[in-house]
Amino acid sequence: MPFLSEWVEPALFLDWRGVRVYHCYRDNSVNQGPLVYCFTVCPFCEPGHCCGDCPALDDSRRCRAVFDLRGLPGYAERQRHADLDDEHREFLKTAIAVGSLTAEGVVSSYPA
């Protein structure tokens, strides 16, 4: 039986200070549900695949849009919350405030 597969924009997880953070999905399928620690600042980039047009490409053509939250500085020391989504939102706000995450993705050299 034929089926139709269409692209849908990922769910917006956080929109703060001009940085929009979206969920990434297991097997790039919304039906599989969002990944717990994987996010992107480009709705067209996915784990293992950069759209190629986003501002997150660095000089070596490495995409900085998709990231694992646990790889950002300070994640181990974050404030714990009962709700993991709230905890991640608060941590992402801190990462944005200190400059380790921007609208162009993860900054490779973190500010001191």
C-alpha positions as CSV (number, residue, x, y, z in Angstrom):
1,M,0.0,0.0,0.0
2,P,1.5,3.4,-0.9
3,F,2.1,5.9,1.8
4,L,2.9,9.6,2.0
5,S,5.9,10.9,4.0
6,E,6.2,14.6,4.5
7,W,8.5,16.8,6.4
8,V,7.2,18.6,9.5
9,E,9.0,21.2,11.5
10,P,10.3,19.8,14.8
11,A,8.7,20.9,18.0
12,L,10.1,24.1,19.4
13,F,11.6,23.4,22.8
14,L,12.8,26.9,23.7
15,D,12.7,30.4,22.2
16,W,14.9,32.7,24.3
17,R,17.0,35.7,23.6
18,G,16.8,35.1,19.8
19,V,17.9,31.5,20.0
20,R,15.3,28.9,19.0
21,V,16.0,25.3,20.1
22,Y,14.1,22.4,18.6
23,H,13.8,18.8,19.5
24,C,15.6,16.1,17.5
25,Y,13.7,12.8,16.9
26,R,14.6,9.1,17.1
27,D,15.2,7.9,13.5
28,N,14.2,11.5,12.4
29,S,10.5,10.4,12.9
30,V,8.1,12.5,14.9
31,N,6.2,9.3,15.6
32,Q,9.2,7.9,17.4
33,G,9.2,10.7,19.9
34,P,11.8,13.3,20.7
35,L,15.3,12.4,21.9
36,V,16.0,13.3,25.5
37,Y,19.3,15.0,25.2
38,C,19.6,15.9,21.5
39,F,18.6,19.3,20.2
40,T,19.1,21.6,17.2
41,V,19.0,25.3,16.5
42,C,18.2,24.7,12.9
43,P,14.9,23.0,12.2
44,F,16.3,21.4,9.0
45,C,19.4,19.8,10.6
46,E,19.2,16.3,12.1
47,P,21.6,14.1,14.0
48,G,24.1,13.0,11.4
49,H,22.8,15.3,8.7
50,C,23.2,19.0,8.2
51,C,20.9,20.8,5.8
52,G,23.9,22.6,4.3
53,D,22.3,26.0,4.2
54,C,22.2,26.8,7.9
55,P,24.5,29.4,9.5
56,A,25.8,26.7,11.9
57,L,28.3,25.5,9.4
58,D,31.8,26.4,10.5
59,D,34.9,26.9,8.4
60,S,35.6,23.1,8.3
61,R,32.0,22.5,7.1
62,R,31.1,20.9,10.4
63,C,27.5,21.6,11.5
64,R,27.2,23.1,15.0
65,A,23.4,23.2,14.9
66,V,22.7,19.7,16.3
67,F,24.1,19.0,19.8
68,D,23.9,16.7,22.8
69,L,22.9,18.8,25.8
70,R,25.3,16.8,28.0
71,G,28.3,18.0,26.0
72,L,27.8,21.7,26.9
73,P,29.9,23.1,29.6
74,G,28.3,23.1,33.0
75,Y,25.8,20.3,32.4
76,A,27.1,18.2,35.2
77,E,26.8,21.1,37.6
78,R,23.3,22.2,36.5
79,Q,20.4,22.9,38.8
80,R,18.3,19.8,39.2
81,H,14.5,19.9,38.8
82,A,11.8,17.3,39.3
83,D,10.7,17.9,35.6
84,L,13.5,17.0,33.2
85,D,12.1,19.4,30.5
86,D,12.2,22.3,32.9
87,E,15.7,21.4,34.0
88,H,16.8,21.3,30.3
89,R,15.1,24.6,29.5
90,E,16.8,26.3,32.5
91,F,20.2,24.9,31.5
92,L,19.8,26.0,27.9
93,K,18.9,29.5,29.1
94,T,22.2,29.5,31.1
95,A,24.1,28.2,28.0
96,I,22.7,31.0,25.9
97,A,23.3,33.6,28.6
98,V,27.0,32.7,28.9
99,G,27.5,32.4,25.1
100,S,28.2,28.6,24.7
101,L,25.0,28.3,22.6
102,T,23.9,30.8,20.0
103,A,21.4,31.0,17.1
104,E,24.3,29.6,15.0
105,G,24.8,26.6,17.2
106,V,27.3,25.4,19.8
107,V,30.3,27.8,20.1
108,S,33.5,25.8,19.7
109,S,35.5,28.0,22.1
110,Y,33.5,28.8,25.2
111,P,33.8,32.1,26.9
112,A,35.8,32.2,30.1
